[in-house]
């Protein structure tokens, strides 16, 4: 009897963990995945540079309905663990700013240099890019 109680408790904890992690990440519909979209945004979008980031913003009526974000983090920044930690941090920061940008917007963030906090540079770059693009 104790075994079944223990298993039921573990299953309940696992399902709660799954529910909580899905609310913390950037939704799949807001992620930029296609290499064509990355290329189009980085080549024709409005570019804003900060000491640690380069941000590209592109708006077009033929894009997906929701704003989409993409990340470029080169190996020169660090190892796999470092790059993924930076990506998680940036995705979390972008998720909090989803409502700031209008629909049909694509944004690519390229990390140039490692720092302890990207949120201030990200906010600065997003506001300058929005002003540049007239969003």
KOLFI-368536 format. One record per atom (N, C-alpha, C): x, z, y; atom name. Coordinates in steps of 0.2 Angstrom, whole numbers. Layout:
N
{{X; Z; Y}; 'CA'},
...
//
This chain:
135
{{4; 0; -6}; 'N'},
{{0; 0; 0}; 'CA'},
{{4; 0; 6}; 'C'},
{{10; 4; 6}; 'N'},
{{14; 4; 12}; 'CA'},
{{17; -3; 13}; 'C'},
{{19; -6; 8}; 'N'},
{{22; -13; 9}; 'CA'},
{{18; -18; 13}; 'C'},
{{11; -18; 11}; 'N'},
{{6; -22; 15}; 'CA'},
{{6; -20; 22}; 'C'},
{{6; -14; 23}; 'N'},
{{5; -11; 30}; 'CA'},
{{11; -14; 34}; 'C'},
{{17; -13; 31}; 'N'},
{{23; -15; 34}; 'CA'},
{{23; -23; 36}; 'C'},
{{21; -27; 31}; 'N'},
{{21; -34; 32}; 'CA'},
{{16; -36; 37}; 'C'},
{{10; -33; 37}; 'N'},
{{5; -34; 42}; 'CA'},
{{8; -32; 49}; 'C'},
{{12; -27; 50}; 'N'},
{{15; -25; 56}; 'CA'},
{{20; -30; 59}; 'C'},
{{24; -32; 54}; 'N'},
{{29; -37; 56}; 'CA'},
{{26; -44; 58}; 'C'},
{{21; -46; 54}; 'N'},
{{17; -52; 56}; 'CA'},
{{14; -52; 63}; 'C'},
{{11; -46; 65}; 'N'},
{{8; -45; 71}; 'CA'},
{{13; -45; 77}; 'C'},
{{19; -42; 76}; 'N'},
{{24; -42; 81}; 'CA'},
{{27; -49; 82}; 'C'},
{{28; -53; 76}; 'N'},
{{30; -60; 77}; 'CA'},
{{25; -64; 81}; 'C'},
{{19; -63; 80}; 'N'},
{{14; -67; 83}; 'CA'},
{{14; -66; 91}; 'C'},
{{15; -59; 92}; 'N'},
{{15; -57; 99}; 'CA'},
{{21; -60; 103}; 'C'},
{{27; -60; 99}; 'N'},
{{33; -63; 102}; 'CA'},
{{32; -70; 103}; 'C'},
{{29; -74; 99}; 'N'},
{{28; -81; 100}; 'CA'},
{{23; -82; 106}; 'C'},
{{18; -78; 107}; 'N'},
{{14; -79; 113}; 'CA'},
{{17; -77; 119}; 'C'},
{{21; -72; 119}; 'N'},
{{25; -70; 126}; 'CA'},
{{30; -75; 127}; 'C'},
{{34; -78; 123}; 'N'},
{{39; -83; 124}; 'CA'},
{{36; -90; 127}; 'C'},
{{30; -92; 125}; 'N'},
{{27; -98; 127}; 'CA'},
{{25; -97; 134}; 'C'},
{{24; -92; 137}; 'N'},
{{22; -91; 144}; 'CA'},
{{28; -90; 148}; 'C'},
{{34; -89; 146}; 'N'},
{{40; -88; 150}; 'CA'},
{{44; -95; 151}; 'C'},
{{42; -100; 147}; 'N'},
{{46; -106; 147}; 'CA'},
{{43; -111; 151}; 'C'},
{{46; -116; 154}; 'N'},
{{43; -122; 157}; 'CA'},
{{39; -126; 152}; 'C'},
{{33; -128; 154}; 'N'},
{{29; -131; 149}; 'CA'},
{{32; -138; 147}; 'C'},
{{30; -141; 141}; 'N'},
{{33; -147; 139}; 'CA'},
{{31; -153; 144}; 'C'},
{{25; -152; 146}; 'N'},
{{22; -158; 151}; 'CA'},
{{26; -158; 157}; 'C'},
{{30; -153; 159}; 'N'},
{{33; -152; 165}; 'CA'},
{{41; -154; 164}; 'C'},
{{43; -156; 158}; 'N'},
{{50; -157; 157}; 'CA'},
{{51; -165; 157}; 'C'},
{{57; -167; 160}; 'N'},
{{59; -173; 160}; 'CA'},
{{63; -175; 154}; 'C'},
{{61; -179; 150}; 'N'},
{{65; -181; 144}; 'CA'},
{{68; -187; 143}; 'C'},
{{65; -192; 146}; 'N'},
{{67; -199; 145}; 'CA'},
{{74; -201; 149}; 'C'},
{{78; -204; 146}; 'N'},
{{84; -206; 150}; 'CA'},
{{83; -211; 156}; 'C'},
{{78; -215; 155}; 'N'},
{{76; -220; 160}; 'CA'},
{{73; -216; 166}; 'C'},
{{69; -210; 165}; 'N'},
{{67; -206; 170}; 'CA'},
{{73; -203; 174}; 'C'},
{{78; -200; 170}; 'N'},
{{83; -197; 173}; 'CA'},
{{87; -202; 177}; 'C'},
{{88; -208; 175}; 'N'},
{{92; -213; 178}; 'CA'},
{{89; -215; 185}; 'C'},
{{82; -216; 184}; 'N'},
{{78; -218; 190}; 'CA'},
{{78; -213; 195}; 'C'},
{{78; -207; 193}; 'N'},
{{77; -201; 198}; 'CA'},
{{84; -200; 202}; 'C'},
{{90; -200; 198}; 'N'},
{{96; -199; 201}; 'CA'},
{{99; -205; 205}; 'C'},
{{96; -211; 203}; 'N'},
{{99; -217; 207}; 'CA'},
{{95; -218; 213}; 'C'},
{{88; -217; 213}; 'N'},
{{84; -219; 219}; 'CA'},
{{81; -213; 222}; 'C'},
{{82; -207; 220}; 'N'},
{{78; -201; 223}; 'CA'},
{{82; -199; 229}; 'C'},
{{79; -194; 232}; 'N'},
{{82; -191; 238}; 'CA'},
{{87; -186; 235}; 'C'},
{{93; -186; 238}; 'N'},
{{99; -181; 235}; 'CA'},
{{100; -176; 240}; 'C'},
{{101; -170; 238}; 'N'},
{{103; -164; 242}; 'CA'},
{{108; -160; 238}; 'C'},
{{113; -158; 241}; 'N'},
{{119; -155; 238}; 'CA'},
{{120; -148; 241}; 'C'},
{{121; -143; 237}; 'N'},
{{123; -137; 238}; 'CA'},
{{130; -135; 235}; 'C'},
{{133; -130; 236}; 'N'},
{{140; -129; 233}; 'CA'},
{{140; -128; 226}; 'C'},
{{134; -127; 223}; 'N'},
{{134; -126; 215}; 'CA'},
{{129; -131; 212}; 'C'},
{{125; -134; 216}; 'N'},
{{120; -139; 213}; 'CA'},
{{119; -145; 217}; 'C'},
{{117; -151; 213}; 'N'},
{{115; -157; 216}; 'CA'},
{{108; -158; 214}; 'C'},
{{103; -159; 219}; 'N'},
{{96; -160; 217}; 'CA'},
{{94; -167; 219}; 'C'},
{{90; -170; 214}; 'N'},
{{87; -177; 216}; 'CA'},
{{80; -176; 215}; 'C'},
{{76; -179; 220}; 'N'},
{{69; -178; 221}; 'CA'},
{{66; -185; 222}; 'C'},
{{61; -187; 217}; 'N'},
{{58; -194; 218}; 'CA'},
{{51; -193; 217}; 'C'},
{{47; -196; 221}; 'N'},
{{39; -196; 221}; 'CA'},
{{37; -203; 220}; 'C'},
{{32; -204; 216}; 'N'},
{{29; -211; 215}; 'CA'},
{{23; -210; 212}; 'C'},
{{18; -215; 214}; 'N'},
{{11; -214; 211}; 'CA'},
{{10; -216; 204}; 'C'},
{{15; -219; 201}; 'N'},
{{15; -221; 194}; 'CA'},
{{18; -216; 189}; 'C'},
{{20; -210; 192}; 'N'},
{{23; -205; 187}; 'CA'},
{{17; -201; 184}; 'C'},
{{19; -197; 180}; 'N'},
{{14; -192; 176}; 'CA'},
{{11; -188; 182}; 'C'},
{{5; -185; 180}; 'N'},
{{1; -181; 184}; 'CA'},
{{5; -175; 187}; 'C'},
{{8; -171; 182}; 'N'},
{{11; -165; 184}; 'CA'},
{{18; -166; 186}; 'C'},
{{21; -162; 191}; 'N'},
{{28; -163; 193}; 'CA'},
{{32; -161; 186}; 'C'},
{{38; -165; 186}; 'N'},
{{42; -165; 180}; 'CA'},
{{49; -163; 183}; 'C'},
{{53; -159; 179}; 'N'},
{{60; -157; 180}; 'CA'},
{{64; -158; 175}; 'C'},
{{71; -160; 177}; 'N'},
{{76; -161; 172}; 'CA'},
{{82; -158; 174}; 'C'},
{{86; -156; 169}; 'N'},
{{93; -153; 170}; 'CA'},
{{99; -157; 167}; 'C'},
{{104; -157; 171}; 'N'},
{{110; -160; 169}; 'CA'},
{{116; -155; 170}; 'C'},
{{118; -153; 164}; 'N'},
{{124; -147; 164}; 'CA'},
{{130; -150; 160}; 'C'},
{{135; -152; 163}; 'N'},
{{141; -155; 160}; 'CA'},
{{145; -150; 156}; 'C'},
{{149; -152; 151}; 'N'},
{{153; -148; 147}; 'CA'},
{{158; -145; 152}; 'C'},
{{160; -147; 157}; 'N'},
{{165; -145; 162}; 'CA'},
{{163; -138; 165}; 'C'},
{{156; -136; 164}; 'N'},
{{154; -130; 167}; 'CA'},
{{156; -124; 162}; 'C'},
{{156; -126; 155}; 'N'},
{{158; -121; 151}; 'CA'},
{{156; -123; 144}; 'C'},
{{156; -118; 139}; 'N'},
{{154; -119; 132}; 'CA'},
{{147; -120; 131}; 'C'},
{{145; -121; 125}; 'N'},
{{137; -121; 124}; 'CA'},
{{133; -115; 126}; 'C'},
{{136; -109; 125}; 'N'},
{{132; -103; 126}; 'CA'},
{{131; -103; 134}; 'C'},
{{136; -104; 138}; 'N'},
{{136; -104; 145}; 'CA'},
{{131; -109; 147}; 'C'},
{{131; -115; 145}; 'N'},
{{127; -121; 147}; 'CA'},
{{120; -119; 146}; 'C'},
{{118; -116; 140}; 'N'},
{{111; -115; 138}; 'CA'},
{{109; -109; 142}; 'C'},
{{113; -104; 143}; 'N'},
{{111; -98; 148}; 'CA'},
{{109; -101; 155}; 'C'},
{{113; -105; 157}; 'N'},
{{112; -108; 164}; 'CA'},
{{105; -112; 164}; 'C'},
{{104; -116; 158}; 'N'},
{{98; -120; 158}; 'CA'},
{{92; -115; 157}; 'C'},
{{92; -110; 154}; 'N'},
{{87; -105; 153}; 'CA'},
{{85; -102; 160}; 'C'},
{{90; -100; 163}; 'N'},
{{89; -97; 170}; 'CA'},
{{86; -102; 175}; 'C'},
{{88; -108; 175}; 'N'},
{{86; -113; 179}; 'CA'},
{{78; -115; 177}; 'C'},
{{77; -116; 171}; 'N'},
{{70; -118; 169}; 'CA'},
{{65; -112; 171}; 'C'},
{{68; -106; 170}; 'N'},
{{63; -100; 172}; 'CA'},
{{62; -100; 180}; 'C'},
{{67; -102; 184}; 'N'},
{{66; -102; 191}; 'CA'},
{{62; -108; 193}; 'C'},
{{63; -114; 189}; 'N'},
{{58; -120; 191}; 'CA'},
{{51; -118; 189}; 'C'},
{{50; -115; 183}; 'N'},
{{43; -113; 181}; 'CA'},
{{39; -109; 187}; 'C'},
{{43; -105; 190}; 'N'},
{{40; -101; 195}; 'CA'},
{{38; -105; 201}; 'C'},
{{41; -111; 202}; 'N'},
{{40; -115; 208}; 'CA'},
{{36; -122; 206}; 'C'},
{{33; -122; 201}; 'N'},
{{28; -127; 199}; 'CA'},
{{23; -129; 204}; 'C'},
{{20; -124; 207}; 'N'},
{{15; -125; 212}; 'CA'},
{{17; -128; 218}; 'C'},
{{23; -127; 220}; 'N'},
{{26; -129; 226}; 'CA'},
{{26; -137; 227}; 'C'},
{{27; -140; 222}; 'N'},
{{28; -147; 222}; 'CA'},
{{21; -151; 220}; 'C'},
{{20; -156; 224}; 'N'},
{{14; -160; 222}; 'CA'},
{{15; -164; 215}; 'C'},
{{9; -166; 213}; 'N'},
{{9; -170; 207}; 'CA'},
{{13; -177; 208}; 'C'},
{{15; -180; 203}; 'N'},
{{19; -186; 203}; 'CA'},
{{26; -186; 207}; 'C'},
{{29; -180; 205}; 'N'},
{{36; -178; 208}; 'CA'},
{{40; -177; 202}; 'C'},
{{46; -180; 202}; 'N'},
{{51; -179; 197}; 'CA'},
{{57; -177; 201}; 'C'},
{{60; -171; 198}; 'N'},
{{66; -168; 201}; 'CA'},
{{71; -167; 195}; 'C'},
{{77; -169; 197}; 'N'},
{{83; -168; 192}; 'CA'},
{{88; -163; 196}; 'C'},
{{90; -158; 192}; 'N'},
{{95; -153; 195}; 'CA'},
{{101; -154; 191}; 'C'},
{{107; -156; 194}; 'N'},
{{113; -156; 191}; 'CA'},
{{118; -150; 193}; 'C'},
{{120; -147; 188}; 'N'},
{{125; -141; 190}; 'CA'},
{{132; -143; 191}; 'C'},
{{135; -141; 196}; 'N'},
{{142; -143; 198}; 'CA'},
{{146; -138; 196}; 'C'},
{{144; -131; 198}; 'N'},
{{149; -126; 197}; 'CA'},
{{145; -120; 195}; 'C'},
{{148; -116; 191}; 'N'},
{{145; -110; 188}; 'CA'},
{{145; -104; 193}; 'C'},
{{139; -101; 194}; 'N'},
{{139; -95; 198}; 'CA'},
{{134; -90; 195}; 'C'},
{{134; -84; 197}; 'N'},
{{130; -79; 194}; 'CA'},
{{123; -79; 195}; 'C'},
{{121; -82; 201}; 'N'},
{{114; -83; 203}; 'CA'},
{{112; -90; 206}; 'C'},
{{108; -94; 203}; 'N'},
{{106; -101; 205}; 'CA'},
{{100; -101; 210}; 'C'},
{{96; -95; 210}; 'N'},
{{90; -96; 213}; 'CA'},
{{90; -97; 221}; 'C'},
{{95; -94; 224}; 'N'},
{{96; -95; 231}; 'CA'},
{{98; -103; 233}; 'C'},
{{103; -105; 229}; 'N'},
{{104; -112; 230}; 'CA'},
{{99; -117; 228}; 'C'},
{{95; -115; 223}; 'N'},
{{89; -119; 220}; 'CA'},
{{84; -119; 226}; 'C'},
{{82; -113; 229}; 'N'},
{{77; -113; 234}; 'CA'},
{{79; -117; 240}; 'C'},
{{86; -117; 242}; 'N'},
{{88; -120; 248}; 'CA'},
{{88; -128; 246}; 'C'},
{{90; -130; 240}; 'N'},
{{90; -137; 239}; 'CA'},
{{83; -140; 238}; 'C'},
{{78; -136; 235}; 'N'},
{{71; -138; 235}; 'CA'},
{{68; -139; 242}; 'C'},
{{69; -134; 246}; 'N'},
{{66; -135; 253}; 'CA'},
{{69; -141; 257}; 'C'},
{{76; -142; 256}; 'N'},
{{79; -147; 260}; 'CA'},
{{77; -154; 257}; 'C'},
{{76; -154; 250}; 'N'},
{{74; -161; 247}; 'CA'},
{{66; -162; 249}; 'C'},
{{62; -157; 249}; 'N'},
{{55; -158; 251}; 'CA'},
{{55; -160; 258}; 'C'},
{{59; -158; 262}; 'N'},
{{59; -160; 269}; 'CA'},
{{61; -167; 270}; 'C'},
{{66; -169; 266}; 'N'},
{{69; -176; 266}; 'CA'},
{{64; -181; 264}; 'C'},
{{60; -179; 258}; 'N'},
{{56; -184; 255}; 'CA'},
{{49; -184; 259}; 'C'},
{{48; -179; 263}; 'N'},
{{41; -178; 267}; 'CA'},
{{36; -176; 262}; 'C'},
{{38; -171; 257}; 'N'},
{{33; -168; 253}; 'CA'},
{{30; -162; 256}; 'C'},
//
